[in-house]
Amino acid sequence: MPTVTEISSASTSTESAKYVSLTDARRSLKITNAALFDFIASGKTRCAIINGKRSPEFAVNATDVEELKYEFEESITCRDLAKQLGTDCETIRELARKGLVKPGARRASDAFNTLRFKRGAAEKFLRAFGHGFVNTKYD
């Protein structure tokens, strides 16, 4: 059984955690290495050093990877949010720049930054700013 040394102080429980390689995690999430390291640095996923076949290897917690994958699958695109609000993507990007809607930026494996939003972002926006949202692009 491989020895696991936690790098993150996020959890020190004695339960046996399963880990996956950085490459497998990155491919599963369809993100860049930089995005994976951002998740590790922010504490969204725990990283460990495990005994590999030839030498120690870095790995990430499989449960954390599955949670991130679920979060990605449940999110909606900028285009979907624009449809829900009856506007266009540029207006959504402007609202995000102003901090009126909160995106969860996700670096895709093709290195494009894709704005994604939690399901219910339209409802949350409309609750906060009322149903009188006016699309200034078309007024």
GIZIKA-V643923 format. One record per residue. N is the residue number from 1. RES is the residue in one small letter. OMEGA is omega in whole degrees, 0 to 359 (none if undefined). Layout:
((N & RES & OMEGA) (N & RES & OMEGA))
//
This chain:
((1 & m & 183) (2 & p & 176) (3 & t & 182) (4 & v & 176) (5 & t & 180) (6 & e & 173) (7 & i & 181) (8 & s & 177) (9 & s & 183) (10 & a & 181) (11 & s & 178) (12 & t & 181) (13 & s & 183) (14 & t & 180) (15 & e & 181) (16 & s & 181) (17 & a & 177) (18 & k & 182) (19 & y & 176) (20 & v & 181) (21 & s & 178) (22 & l & 180) (23 & t & 180) (24 & d & 179) (25 & a & 181) (26 & r & 180) (27 & r & 180) (28 & s & 181) (29 & l & 182) (30 & k & 180) (31 & i & 179) (32 & t & 174) (33 & n & 181) (34 & a & 180) (35 & a & 178) (36 & l & 179) (37 & f & 174) (38 & d & 179) (39 & f & 178) (40 & i & 181) (41 & a & 181) (42 & s & 179) (43 & g & 179) (44 & k & 174) (45 & t & 181) (46 & r & 181) (47 & c & 180) (48 & a & 172) (49 & i & 180) (50 & i & 176) (51 & n & 178) (52 & g & 181) (53 & k & 183) (54 & r & 182) (55 & s & 177) (56 & p & 181) (57 & e & 174) (58 & f & 177) (59 & a & 179) (60 & v & 182) (61 & n & 183) (62 & a & 179) (63 & t & 178) (64 & d & 179) (65 & v & 179) (66 & e & 178) (67 & e & 177) (68 & l & 179) (69 & k & 178) (70 & y & 179) (71 & e & 178) (72 & f & 182) (73 & e & 181) (74 & e & 181) (75 & s & 179) (76 & i & 182) (77 & t & 176) (78 & c & 180) (79 & r & 179) (80 & d & 179) (81 & l & 178) (82 & a & 178) (83 & k & 181) (84 & q & 181) (85 & l & 179) (86 & g & 180) (87 & t & 180) (88 & d & 183) (89 & c & 181) (90 & e & 177) (91 & t & 178) (92 & i & 178) (93 & r & 179) (94 & e & 177) (95 & l & 178) (96 & a & 178) (97 & r & 179) (98 & k & 179) (99 & g & 182) (100 & l & 170) (101 & v & 185) (102 & k & 177) (103 & p & 170) (104 & g & 184) (105 & a & 181) (106 & r & 176) (107 & r & 180) (108 & a & 182) (109 & s & 177) (110 & d & 174) (111 & a & 174) (112 & f & 174) (113 & n & 183) (114 & t & 176) (115 & l & 176) (116 & r & 184) (117 & f & 177) (118 & k & 174) (119 & r & 181) (120 & g & 180) (121 & a & 180) (122 & a & 180) (123 & e & 179) (124 & k & 179) (125 & f & 182) (126 & l & 176) (127 & r & 183) (128 & a & 187) (129 & f & 177) (130 & g & 181) (131 & h & 179) (132 & g & 178) (133 & f & 181) (134 & v & 177) (135 & n & 184) (136 & t & 180) (137 & k & 188) (138 & y & 179) (139 & d & none))
//
